């Protein structure tokens, strides 16, 4: 049940989106946890409370200890493969289809935004959907490799040179994908309304994108369970499960919207 104070915040968020000419959304792990994908930092359940990221999810780990890397990756790949978009993902796709969302910048690697129907997705931390050969630079869809990997622990190898393939996700010690980062910066600078969804804004450099939007005059909406460094700059802060609140906000937007050319 949404109380009256929360309802007011939802309406404020909807009004800001309705008044925007260039609305951009920025999503983090909190939009996918309702789909059963664990986040990385929550006490007790976060992936980094169970493993040292430098030992299992760094470029050094992939190169020097691939068995550790793939042992860490397998349960996450299994969870991503069986996950389904939740109402928050679907609401953002609906907002894009209505012409109200210019870009969806995500820190997530799970592809749930695309499965929900979103198209204007910028993956600043890469994606699990493709693999690359570090030796000969060949690229592959991850689909044919997925089932043998999660079921039988068959590690993905390049058809050309037999080197182990690396998922196109950004590991520790790696730079973010350049084109995605440039696109994300351009949209963040252009935004006049910017919504942070399910992110604690702790991961650098991606956590600087909402600040960039704010510095360029964007009005900030934050919907996440944890506090963020940007809370005091935001017009609206909503501390509630995004799978409950986002569909309500989008419904209010679409009810109040005039046709978009």
VMD Tcl script that draws the C-alpha trace (Angstrom):
set ca {
  {0.00 0.00 0.00}
  {1.37 3.43 -0.94}
  {0.70 6.06 1.77}
  {-0.29 9.63 0.94}
  {3.21 11.06 1.42}
  {4.66 8.45 -0.92}
  {1.84 9.09 -3.39}
  {2.75 12.78 -3.39}
  {6.37 11.88 -4.21}
  {5.24 9.66 -7.07}
  {3.10 12.47 -8.45}
  {6.00 14.94 -8.14}
  {8.24 12.53 -10.07}
  {5.59 12.08 -12.76}
  {5.12 15.84 -13.07}
  {8.88 16.35 -13.53}
  {8.96 13.72 -16.27}
  {5.91 15.23 -17.92}
  {7.56 18.66 -17.93}
  {10.85 17.39 -19.35}
  {12.02 17.74 -22.92}
  {14.92 15.30 -22.46}
  {14.31 12.65 -19.81}
  {17.06 10.12 -19.08}
  {16.98 7.13 -16.70}
  {20.01 5.65 -14.94}
  {19.60 2.17 -13.45}
  {21.63 0.04 -11.08}
  {21.44 -3.38 -9.46}
  {18.36 -2.46 -7.41}
  {16.11 -2.64 -10.47}
  {17.12 -6.27 -11.06}
  {17.12 -7.63 -7.50}
  {13.31 -8.10 -7.67}
  {14.02 -10.39 -10.65}
  {16.23 -12.56 -8.47}
  {19.65 -11.21 -9.47}
  {21.80 -10.37 -6.42}
  {23.49 -7.01 -6.16}
  {27.17 -6.62 -5.39}
  {27.36 -4.63 -2.15}
  {24.39 -5.30 0.14}
  {25.46 -6.58 3.56}
  {25.14 -10.36 3.74}
  {23.69 -10.94 0.28}
  {25.97 -8.84 -1.96}
  {28.36 -10.73 -4.20}
  {31.36 -8.82 -2.88}
  {30.53 -9.86 0.71}
  {31.08 -13.45 -0.42}
  {34.09 -13.09 -2.74}
  {37.07 -10.78 -3.12}
  {36.37 -9.09 -6.48}
  {40.06 -8.73 -7.31}
  {40.50 -12.50 -6.95}
  {37.52 -13.54 -9.06}
  {36.31 -10.63 -11.21}
  {39.43 -8.77 -12.32}
  {41.27 -8.87 -15.62}
  {44.19 -10.46 -13.76}
  {41.91 -13.21 -12.46}
  {40.58 -13.92 -15.96}
  {44.08 -14.06 -17.43}
  {45.93 -15.89 -14.66}
  {43.24 -17.86 -12.81}
  {40.43 -18.45 -15.32}
  {39.03 -21.35 -13.26}
  {38.38 -18.95 -10.35}
  {36.82 -16.41 -12.68}
  {34.48 -18.90 -14.37}
  {33.58 -20.58 -11.05}
  {32.48 -17.18 -9.79}
  {30.67 -16.33 -13.04}
  {28.69 -19.56 -13.41}
  {26.04 -19.06 -10.69}
  {25.60 -15.43 -11.74}
  {25.17 -16.48 -15.39}
  {22.61 -19.06 -14.27}
  {20.64 -16.43 -12.33}
  {20.74 -13.99 -15.24}
  {19.65 -16.68 -17.70}
  {16.61 -17.66 -15.63}
  {15.63 -14.10 -14.60}
  {12.70 -12.30 -16.16}
  {12.04 -8.57 -16.46}
  {10.03 -7.25 -13.52}
  {7.41 -4.45 -13.53}
  {10.12 -1.76 -13.22}
  {11.87 -2.92 -16.41}
  {8.53 -3.14 -18.21}
  {7.50 0.33 -17.03}
  {10.65 1.92 -18.48}
  {10.09 0.13 -21.78}
  {6.53 1.48 -21.84}
  {7.83 5.00 -21.14}
  {10.28 4.74 -24.04}
  {7.57 3.45 -26.37}
  {5.44 6.47 -25.42}
  {8.28 8.78 -26.50}
  {8.98 10.01 -22.98}
  {12.42 8.46 -22.42}
  {15.40 9.55 -24.51}
  {17.99 7.15 -23.12}
  {18.30 4.39 -20.53}
  {21.79 4.20 -19.05}
  {22.39 1.05 -17.03}
  {25.18 -0.29 -14.87}
  {23.65 -3.76 -15.17}
  {24.99 -6.55 -17.37}
  {21.87 -8.75 -17.30}
  {20.09 -7.58 -20.47}
  {16.71 -7.40 -18.69}
  {15.97 -3.95 -20.07}
  {16.25 -5.27 -23.61}
  {14.16 -8.33 -22.75}
  {11.50 -5.97 -21.41}
  {11.40 -4.19 -24.77}
  {13.66 -1.18 -24.21}
  {15.79 -0.22 -27.20}
  {17.62 2.97 -26.20}
  {19.81 1.09 -23.69}
  {23.39 2.13 -22.97}
  {25.32 -0.54 -21.05}
  {28.22 1.27 -19.39}
  {29.51 -1.89 -17.70}
  {29.13 -4.13 -20.73}
  {26.88 -7.12 -21.31}
  {26.74 -10.86 -20.78}
  {25.15 -11.32 -24.21}
  {28.41 -11.38 -26.18}
  {31.90 -12.87 -25.84}
  {35.23 -11.74 -27.24}
  {38.51 -13.52 -27.91}
  {41.39 -11.68 -26.25}
  {43.86 -13.32 -28.65}
  {42.37 -12.89 -32.14}
  {39.57 -10.39 -31.33}
  {36.81 -12.58 -32.77}
  {33.37 -11.91 -31.27}
  {30.52 -14.32 -30.56}
  {26.97 -14.39 -29.28}
  {26.91 -15.93 -25.83}
  {23.76 -17.95 -26.55}
  {25.38 -21.16 -27.92}
  {27.87 -21.22 -25.06}
  {25.43 -20.58 -22.24}
  {23.86 -24.01 -21.60}
  {27.08 -26.06 -21.87}
  {28.72 -23.60 -19.47}
  {26.07 -23.45 -16.73}
  {25.08 -27.13 -17.00}
  {28.36 -28.93 -17.70}
  {31.02 -26.31 -16.91}
  {32.24 -26.28 -20.52}
  {34.32 -23.11 -20.73}
  {33.79 -20.96 -23.84}
  {36.64 -21.18 -26.35}
  {37.32 -19.34 -29.58}
  {36.49 -21.34 -32.71}
  {39.46 -19.73 -34.48}
  {42.29 -20.05 -31.98}
  {40.87 -22.01 -29.01}
  {41.66 -19.22 -26.53}
  {39.24 -18.80 -23.64}
  {36.56 -16.27 -24.51}
  {35.89 -13.34 -22.21}
  {32.33 -12.12 -21.60}
  {31.95 -8.50 -22.72}
  {31.52 -7.25 -19.15}
  {33.80 -4.69 -17.56}
  {36.05 -6.40 -15.05}
  {38.10 -4.71 -12.36}
  {41.27 -3.24 -13.94}
  {39.44 -2.61 -17.22}
  {38.26 0.64 -18.79}
  {34.56 1.09 -19.48}
  {33.49 0.48 -23.11}
  {34.43 3.74 -24.84}
  {31.44 4.18 -27.16}
  {28.91 3.41 -24.44}
  {30.65 5.81 -22.06}
  {30.68 8.62 -24.62}
  {26.98 8.07 -25.37}
  {26.14 8.04 -21.68}
  {28.00 11.31 -21.11}
  {26.27 12.99 -24.06}
  {22.81 12.00 -22.85}
  {23.63 12.96 -19.26}
  {24.77 16.41 -20.38}
  {21.67 16.88 -22.55}
  {19.11 15.78 -19.95}
  {16.79 18.26 -18.30}
  {15.31 15.54 -16.05}
  {17.33 12.57 -14.81}
  {16.10 9.65 -12.73}
  {18.38 7.39 -10.69}
  {16.69 4.00 -10.23}
  {18.01 1.26 -7.96}
  {21.56 2.55 -7.63}
  {23.45 3.59 -4.51}
  {25.78 5.65 -6.74}
  {28.89 4.11 -5.20}
  {30.58 2.72 -8.31}
  {32.97 5.06 -10.09}
  {33.12 6.42 -12.75}
  {29.49 5.62 -13.64}
  {28.27 7.30 -10.45}
  {29.51 10.60 -11.87}
  {26.93 10.61 -14.68}
  {23.99 11.80 -12.52}
  {26.24 14.54 -11.11}
  {27.08 15.58 -14.67}
  {23.36 15.84 -15.42}
  {22.77 17.92 -12.29}
  {25.67 20.24 -13.11}
  {24.12 20.82 -16.53}
  {20.79 21.84 -15.04}
  {18.84 18.58 -14.94}
  {16.21 18.05 -12.26}
  {17.04 14.89 -10.33}
  {14.67 12.12 -9.21}
  {16.08 9.31 -7.05}
  {14.24 6.05 -6.43}
  {16.43 3.64 -4.50}
  {16.39 1.97 -1.09}
  {19.82 3.24 -0.01}
  {21.04 6.78 0.53}
  {23.16 8.38 -2.20}
  {25.57 11.29 -2.35}
  {23.10 13.13 -4.59}
  {20.03 12.95 -2.32}
  {20.31 16.55 -1.10}
  {20.46 17.85 -4.67}
  {17.40 15.89 -5.84}
  {13.92 17.33 -6.32}
  {12.35 14.01 -5.33}
  {13.76 11.09 -3.32}
  {11.68 7.91 -3.09}
  {12.79 5.19 -0.67}
  {10.78 2.24 -1.90}
  {11.01 -0.86 -4.06}
  {11.31 0.30 -7.67}
  {9.26 -2.67 -8.90}
  {6.30 -1.16 -7.00}
  {6.89 2.56 -7.50}
  {8.08 2.83 -11.09}
  {4.96 1.33 -12.70}
  {2.85 3.79 -10.67}
  {4.98 6.76 -11.76}
  {4.80 5.70 -15.41}
  {1.04 5.22 -15.15}
  {0.73 8.79 -13.83}
  {2.95 10.07 -16.64}
  {0.93 8.33 -19.33}
  {-2.37 9.48 -17.83}
  {-1.21 13.09 -17.87}
  {0.63 12.99 -21.18}
  {-0.31 14.83 -24.30}
  {0.51 13.07 -27.58}
  {4.24 13.16 -28.42}
  {5.20 13.78 -32.04}
}
mol new
graphics top color blue
foreach p $ca { graphics top sphere $p radius 0.5 }
foreach p [lrange $ca 0 end-1] q [lrange $ca 1 end] { graphics top cylinder $p $q radius 0.2 }
display resetview
